[in-house]
Amino acid sequence: MGTQHTIIATSSDAICVKTMETLENVVISSHDWAVDRIHYLAESDVANAYAVQCEFSEWLDPDIEDHNVFSLEYIGD
């Protein structure tokens, strides 16, 4: 008989709230970085500024209210 693996998952409201707050901060930080980077690059490297804008176009579109965000937890070594 081979090795059997068991996954035990627990959850609590406090953990879920903290995770969502952290995720929200990461999304805000990423959005702000993209905007700042576009402005910085636009002065000297329009092609790369455009590339960043394309990559983040959905996040930067004010007509899109909701976004699907997929977050993966670091598993480690």
N, C-alpha and C positions, 0 to 999 in steps of 0.2 A: 504494500500500500504506500502511495506517495505522500509527500508532505501536504498537509491540509492547511489552508490559510483562513484566518477568521478576521473579519473587520468589525470593530465595535465603534459605533458612532454615538456621540452624545451631543445634545444641544440644549441651550438655555436662552431665554429671552435676552439676558444681559450680554451673552457672547454674540448673538445675532445683531444686536443694536451696535455694539462696539465694532464689529466687522463692517457693518454698513456705513458707520461714521468714517472709518478708515478708508473704505473704498471711495466714498464721496470725496474725501480729501485728496486722494490720489487722482481721481478724475478731474477735479478742479485744478490741481497742480499741473497735470498734463495739458489741459486746455490752455492755461496761462502760459506754460512753456512754449506751446505751439504758436500762440499769438505773438509772444515776445520774439521768438526765433524768426518768424516771418518778417516782422518789422526790421529786425537786425539785418537779415540777409537781403532784404529788398533794396538796401542802400548800395550793395556791391555785388550781389550774386542772385540776380532775379530768377535764374533757372532753378536754383536750389530753394529759393523762397517759394516758388510755384510748386515744387515737389512736396514741400511740407504742407502747403495749403491743400494740395490734392489728397494727401494722406489723411488729413484731419477735416476734410470738407464737410462730413456729416456733423461733426462736433461744432463746427463754426457756423453752420446754417441756422439762422435765428428762426426759420419757419419750422424746424423740426423740434418738437417739444420733448419727446421721449426717445431714449436710445437704449439699445440692447448692449449691456456690458457683461462680458464674460471674464471672470477673474479666476485664475488658477493659483492654488496654494503651493508654495515651494515645498517640495518633498525632501530635499537634502540628499546627502550621500548615503 
